[in-house]
Amino acid sequence: MKESRTPRAAKSLFPRLGMIAGTSLMALVLPATALAQAEEKPDANPVQIDADGTVHVPAMSVPVSSFLTDEAKKYLTQHLHNMQDRESGTLPENGVPFVMKPYMVSAKAMFPLVREEVTIAGVAGISYTPTQGIKPENRNRILLNLHGGGFGGCYPGCAELESMPIASLGGYKVITIDYRQAPEHRFPAASEDVASVYRELLKTYKPADIGIYGCSAGGMLVGMAMAWFDKEGLPMPGAAGIFCAGMTLEKKFPGFGGDAHYMTAAVGEANPPVEPPPPLGKGPPPLQYLENVDVKDPLAAPANSPELLAKFPPTLFITGTRAFELSSAVYSHGQMVKAGAEADLHVWDGLFHGFLNNPAVPESQDAYKVIVDFFDKKLGK
């Protein structure tokens, strides 16, 4: 029997540091002051390297990327200031976090859609269809969105921001669902909900005509859902999108790993670690939804199983160089390619976790086009 669905009060997008891997800012270039000191003392090197390869980099200043548009430079700057605003840690209003309120205003103005509350296989959701109608080539296709929010909130805020642009620009019907999350539920509750909805969609749509995508925790859930489909003997969908996420888990930093632990949170989220990651400290707490999960379990971290990845549908990864999931996304993409699966990776320079939630920025619009073009090409094959 499925767990009962308990109405959730509005929660934060995710705990301020719960989704942010413990980091110590590192860099690929040295600050001018450090270089000057090194020139004065030829034998002195400001970068110190331990016997185990750990690199100690002196403090430095990191400007915004010169590759960003003017709009994106302002967006990044405002985002960094928002992350240091006390209000950014407050509970969302009607499921819309403080930092996303202006993005929602822009999305509603930019994307004319018909919005309908739905329930599929006992799971609540929202259906979006373009006011101008679904494109003829997409009438037998559908996209299923799995929203972000750290497996602990951001519905419907994240769900709507991830669904509206793709439905409108792509001419698709997009359904986003309110899958079960923490603190009331634990893994694999969300995977079970996605599978229930997917089974229902299979009664109307061919597997090849269904696309599944998500950002942040929703992107992680896409990978988990593919693994769950395989476990349940369900056919794979036509294509998948793992955005702002990867398919790895670590003991103290679920969903992340690699160099991004140390290189992205400060310059992408303006959040230094509460404690440094092991072995120097305990790091931030793991995601509550995944607290009892074996980090090597392919049902939770599919990147651990080449055999499973080989069964995945064509998959699109989207991330940014300041996104704390960067390493996980890059590694997961590489593991899929190594397993012989079809996977595309797009990385936006200078941008942070979930950057595509702001539809007014040219880089977000570029990402939407990549997403729409990907599903247009891959579905129905």
Wavefront OBJ file of the C-alpha trace (Angstrom):
o trace
v 0.000 0.000 0.000
v 1.281 3.475 -0.869
v 1.959 5.902 1.943
v -0.870 8.327 2.553
v -0.332 11.729 1.005
v -0.101 14.344 3.723
v -0.781 17.991 2.795
v 2.471 19.870 3.138
v 2.897 23.342 4.480
v 4.993 25.617 2.307
v 8.659 24.855 2.842
v 11.879 26.520 1.869
v 13.247 25.907 -1.624
v 15.816 23.804 0.195
v 17.726 24.327 3.445
v 20.142 27.178 2.825
v 23.098 24.809 2.736
v 21.326 21.461 2.545
v 21.577 21.305 -1.250
v 24.945 23.093 -1.396
v 27.958 20.842 -1.231
v 30.475 21.846 1.429
v 33.038 23.925 -0.390
v 36.306 25.773 0.008
v 36.777 28.288 -2.773
v 39.468 27.227 -5.202
v 40.407 28.763 -8.528
v 42.239 28.145 -11.735
v 44.114 31.460 -11.711
v 46.023 33.344 -9.019
v 45.161 36.815 -7.711
v 47.415 39.601 -8.847
v 48.657 40.282 -5.290
v 49.783 36.658 -4.907
v 51.600 36.792 -8.238
v 53.318 40.028 -7.247
v 54.514 38.488 -3.987
v 55.796 35.459 -5.872
v 57.753 37.713 -8.248
v 59.343 39.545 -5.309
v 60.398 36.211 -3.821
v 61.248 33.920 -6.736
v 61.448 30.866 -4.485
v 58.035 31.512 -2.908
v 54.896 30.016 -4.466
v 51.524 31.162 -3.073
v 49.984 27.837 -4.066
v 50.841 25.038 -1.653
v 50.414 21.354 -2.508
v 50.166 18.554 0.067
v 51.634 15.105 -0.400
v 48.168 13.716 -1.235
v 47.630 16.310 -3.972
v 45.431 18.701 -1.939
v 45.988 22.227 -3.256
v 45.858 25.294 -0.985
v 44.939 28.396 -2.987
v 45.243 31.907 -1.491
v 42.201 34.166 -1.234
v 41.229 35.787 -4.499
v 38.580 37.867 -6.243
v 36.438 36.285 -8.953
v 34.674 38.651 -11.397
v 31.664 37.635 -13.448
v 32.402 35.734 -16.638
v 33.204 37.876 -19.659
v 31.202 35.417 -21.779
v 27.873 36.326 -20.162
v 25.397 38.716 -21.730
v 24.849 42.009 -19.931
v 21.493 40.697 -18.705
v 23.103 37.550 -17.309
v 25.838 39.549 -15.564
v 23.161 41.549 -13.757
v 21.239 38.335 -13.065
v 24.264 36.632 -11.507
v 25.080 39.690 -9.407
v 21.517 39.967 -8.114
v 21.397 36.221 -7.418
v 24.565 36.366 -5.318
v 23.160 39.273 -3.300
v 19.827 37.467 -2.942
v 21.601 34.453 -1.484
v 23.026 36.637 1.268
v 19.668 38.273 1.988
v 18.063 37.023 5.200
v 14.718 36.755 3.428
v 16.131 34.115 1.066
v 15.879 31.596 3.892
v 12.218 32.289 4.650
v 9.363 29.963 3.804
v 7.979 30.221 0.273
v 4.750 32.128 -0.304
v 2.199 29.917 -2.079
v 5.011 27.561 -3.038
v 7.111 30.323 -4.637
v 10.455 31.052 -2.894
v 11.537 34.642 -2.284
v 14.230 34.577 -4.983
v 11.828 33.231 -7.612
v 8.982 35.729 -7.268
v 10.188 38.034 -10.068
v 10.843 35.034 -12.319
v 7.247 33.912 -11.902
v 5.999 37.364 -12.898
v 8.137 37.248 -16.045
v 7.051 33.707 -16.922
v 3.347 34.494 -16.673
v 3.812 37.550 -18.902
v 5.973 35.758 -21.479
v 4.215 32.416 -21.844
v 0.471 32.355 -22.666
v -0.819 29.003 -21.442
v -3.918 27.148 -20.325
v -3.313 25.924 -16.768
v -5.357 23.073 -15.307
v -5.151 21.285 -11.958
v -5.077 17.517 -12.528
v -4.811 14.267 -10.592
v -3.124 11.291 -12.249
v -2.972 7.910 -10.503
v -3.733 9.652 -7.219
v -0.902 12.176 -7.653
v -1.804 15.858 -7.875
v -0.331 17.944 -10.657
v -0.721 20.801 -13.110
v -1.244 20.530 -16.850
v -0.051 23.242 -19.232
v -1.040 23.609 -22.868
v -0.204 26.536 -25.163
v -3.102 28.945 -25.731
v -2.341 28.774 -29.457
v -2.703 25.010 -29.278
v -0.338 22.067 -29.254
v 1.844 21.827 -32.360
v 0.502 19.246 -34.823
v 3.652 17.139 -34.562
v 3.286 17.060 -30.756
v -0.368 16.075 -30.520
v 0.556 12.488 -29.719
v 3.444 13.500 -27.440
v 3.630 14.653 -23.835
v 6.301 15.914 -21.441
v 6.373 15.089 -17.723
v 8.191 17.561 -15.463
v 9.661 16.584 -12.085
v 10.231 19.796 -10.157
v 13.223 20.837 -8.069
v 13.318 21.850 -4.422
v 15.682 19.558 -2.549
v 13.040 16.816 -2.197
v 11.438 19.017 0.423
v 9.339 21.764 -1.166
v 9.026 24.322 -3.998
v 5.718 23.067 -5.350
v 4.195 24.632 -7.329
v 6.825 27.380 -7.698
v 9.657 25.355 -9.213
v 7.195 23.117 -11.037
v 5.600 26.031 -12.873
v 8.856 27.783 -13.757
v 10.214 24.565 -15.237
v 7.029 23.736 -17.161
v 5.722 27.015 -18.552
v 8.568 27.939 -20.945
v 8.816 24.470 -22.490
v 5.066 24.105 -22.968
v 4.738 27.521 -24.592
v 7.889 27.625 -26.707
v 7.803 23.961 -27.670
v 4.102 23.667 -28.362
v 3.862 20.719 -25.979
v 1.425 19.563 -23.353
v 3.478 19.506 -20.142
v 2.342 17.918 -16.892
v 4.174 18.586 -13.641
v 3.430 16.540 -10.517
v 3.474 16.996 -6.743
v 5.437 13.851 -5.890
v 5.946 12.869 -2.243
v 8.856 14.554 -0.429
v 10.503 14.970 2.966
v 9.955 15.483 5.827
v 6.878 13.246 5.641
v 8.358 10.781 3.146
v 11.633 9.116 2.231
v 13.191 7.447 -0.798
v 11.769 5.770 -2.907
v 8.374 7.465 -2.426
v 8.979 9.994 -5.219
v 10.147 7.283 -7.629
v 6.978 5.305 -6.879
v 4.819 8.350 -7.627
v 6.574 9.023 -10.919
v 6.125 5.377 -11.927
v 2.416 5.501 -11.055
v 1.896 8.593 -13.204
v 4.000 7.122 -16.014
v 1.943 3.896 -16.031
v -1.190 5.977 -16.426
v 0.301 8.005 -19.278
v 1.245 4.765 -21.045
v -2.459 4.037 -21.413
v -2.723 7.019 -23.770
v 0.770 7.600 -25.126
v 3.430 5.377 -26.641
v 6.633 5.225 -24.561
v 8.611 6.786 -27.408
v 6.275 9.803 -27.339
v 6.811 10.580 -23.633
v 9.627 12.836 -22.446
v 10.601 13.262 -18.793
v 12.721 16.102 -17.431
v 13.487 18.014 -14.257
v 15.840 20.502 -12.611
v 17.812 20.157 -9.355
v 16.182 17.478 -7.169
v 13.808 16.920 -10.090
v 16.781 16.246 -12.351
v 18.119 13.730 -9.847
v 14.651 12.170 -9.710
v 14.637 11.726 -13.494
v 17.623 9.403 -13.160
v 16.031 7.626 -10.194
v 12.783 7.233 -12.134
v 14.558 5.620 -15.110
v 16.140 3.156 -12.672
v 12.745 2.495 -11.070
v 11.113 1.939 -14.459
v 13.754 -0.672 -15.222
v 13.156 -2.363 -11.866
v 9.402 -2.442 -12.486
v 9.759 -3.715 -16.047
v 8.323 -0.542 -17.570
v 9.446 0.568 -21.029
v 11.794 3.528 -21.151
v 10.388 6.868 -22.345
v 11.492 8.436 -25.604
v 13.895 10.943 -24.043
v 14.967 12.384 -20.690
v 16.346 15.688 -19.431
v 18.545 15.928 -16.324
v 19.005 19.628 -15.626
v 20.862 21.260 -12.706
v 21.719 17.756 -11.468
v 23.596 14.518 -11.977
v 23.119 10.888 -11.015
v 25.649 10.456 -8.199
v 25.371 10.492 -4.410
v 27.946 10.945 -1.670
v 27.645 10.199 2.032
v 27.624 13.797 3.214
v 26.717 15.531 -0.028
v 23.851 13.729 -1.803
v 23.788 14.394 -5.498
v 27.172 16.022 -5.791
v 30.878 15.280 -5.700
v 34.144 15.970 -7.468
v 35.841 19.341 -7.846
v 32.538 21.215 -7.699
v 32.471 20.554 -3.925
v 35.239 23.098 -3.598
v 34.942 25.353 -6.618
v 31.354 26.501 -7.061
v 29.279 27.337 -3.968
v 31.014 30.574 -3.060
v 31.106 31.977 -6.603
v 27.704 30.582 -7.602
v 25.643 30.821 -4.434
v 27.597 33.257 -2.200
v 27.440 30.594 0.509
v 30.626 29.456 2.233
v 30.391 26.083 3.980
v 29.129 25.806 7.544
v 31.920 23.295 7.954
v 34.453 22.110 5.401
v 33.822 18.709 3.861
v 35.471 15.564 5.232
v 38.154 14.846 6.256
v 38.526 18.390 7.594
v 34.989 18.669 8.945
v 31.516 17.180 8.979
v 30.102 19.352 6.194
v 26.396 20.257 5.827
v 23.698 17.677 6.578
v 22.543 15.301 3.827
v 19.184 15.690 2.140
v 16.529 14.395 4.506
v 14.696 12.486 1.777
v 17.868 10.476 1.079
v 19.257 10.185 4.599
v 19.099 6.370 4.806
v 20.039 5.620 1.200
v 23.063 3.567 0.180
v 24.976 6.038 -1.999
v 26.018 3.217 -4.311
v 22.455 1.956 -4.863
v 21.729 2.345 -8.610
v 18.043 2.980 -7.811
v 19.152 6.202 -6.133
v 22.413 6.854 -7.955
v 22.198 5.292 -11.443
v 25.687 6.458 -12.430
v 27.008 3.518 -10.388
v 25.610 0.957 -12.852
v 26.881 0.857 -16.454
v 24.390 -1.938 -17.190
v 21.523 0.300 -16.110
v 22.814 3.386 -17.927
v 23.031 1.402 -21.145
v 19.234 1.047 -21.028
v 18.568 4.784 -20.611
v 16.825 6.750 -23.362
v 18.630 9.667 -25.058
v 19.402 12.037 -22.193
v 20.174 15.759 -22.127
v 22.277 17.259 -19.311
v 22.305 21.010 -18.586
v 24.513 22.701 -15.976
v 26.724 25.748 -15.402
v 30.357 26.322 -14.419
v 29.261 27.892 -11.106
v 26.639 25.236 -10.399
v 27.311 22.990 -7.419
v 26.103 19.963 -9.400
v 28.657 20.584 -12.167
v 30.967 17.663 -11.404
v 28.085 15.243 -10.902
v 26.491 16.254 -14.207
v 29.759 15.992 -16.132
v 30.608 12.631 -14.546
v 27.112 11.218 -15.103
v 27.190 12.245 -18.752
v 30.581 10.601 -19.168
v 29.378 7.379 -17.563
v 26.393 7.247 -19.921
v 28.605 7.694 -22.972
v 31.009 5.071 -21.635
v 28.081 2.662 -21.221
v 27.103 3.166 -24.846
v 24.023 5.281 -24.176
v 23.144 8.461 -26.053
v 23.744 11.590 -23.985
v 24.241 15.307 -24.662
v 25.894 17.761 -22.256
v 25.476 21.552 -22.357
v 27.391 23.732 -19.885
v 26.806 27.480 -19.559
v 29.883 29.428 -18.536
v 29.569 31.664 -15.481
v 26.095 30.549 -14.427
v 24.843 28.871 -11.285
v 22.508 26.140 -10.067
v 19.059 26.422 -11.643
v 19.930 29.494 -13.715
v 17.262 28.687 -16.310
v 14.468 29.510 -13.841
v 14.689 33.150 -14.947
v 13.036 33.325 -18.384
v 14.025 36.949 -19.020
v 17.738 36.149 -19.424
v 19.081 35.320 -22.921
v 21.076 32.368 -21.600
v 17.898 30.835 -20.142
v 16.163 31.322 -23.478
v 19.082 29.580 -25.177
v 18.662 26.679 -22.749
v 14.927 26.458 -23.517
v 15.717 26.167 -27.220
v 18.211 23.383 -26.539
v 15.564 21.538 -24.486
v 12.778 21.954 -27.045
v 15.022 20.984 -29.954
v 16.216 17.903 -28.057
v 12.710 16.589 -27.373
v 11.572 17.486 -30.908
v 14.374 15.354 -32.346
v 14.303 12.437 -29.942
v 10.625 11.771 -29.238
v 8.759 9.393 -31.486
v 11.873 7.585 -32.674
l 1 2 3 4 5 6 7 8 9 10 11 12 13 14 15 16 17 18 19 20 21 22 23 24 25 26 27 28 29 30 31 32 33 34 35 36 37 38 39 40 41 42 43 44 45 46 47 48 49 50 51 52 53 54 55 56 57 58 59 60 61 62 63 64 65 66 67 68 69 70 71 72 73 74 75 76 77 78 79 80 81 82 83 84 85 86 87 88 89 90 91 92 93 94 95 96 97 98 99 100 101 102 103 104 105 106 107 108 109 110 111 112 113 114 115 116 117 118 119 120 121 122 123 124 125 126 127 128 129 130 131 132 133 134 135 136 137 138 139 140 141 142 143 144 145 146 147 148 149 150 151 152 153 154 155 156 157 158 159 160 161 162 163 164 165 166 167 168 169 170 171 172 173 174 175 176 177 178 179 180 181 182 183 184 185 186 187 188 189 190 191 192 193 194 195 196 197 198 199 200 201 202 203 204 205 206 207 208 209 210 211 212 213 214 215 216 217 218 219 220 221 222 223 224 225 226 227 228 229 230 231 232 233 234 235 236 237 238 239 240 241 242 243 244 245 246 247 248 249 250 251 252 253 254 255 256 257 258 259 260 261 262 263 264 265 266 267 268 269 270 271 272 273 274 275 276 277 278 279 280 281 282 283 284 285 286 287 288 289 290 291 292 293 294 295 296 297 298 299 300 301 302 303 304 305 306 307 308 309 310 311 312 313 314 315 316 317 318 319 320 321 322 323 324 325 326 327 328 329 330 331 332 333 334 335 336 337 338 339 340 341 342 343 344 345 346 347 348 349 350 351 352 353 354 355 356 357 358 359 360 361 362 363 364 365 366 367 368 369 370 371 372 373 374 375 376 377 378 379 380 381
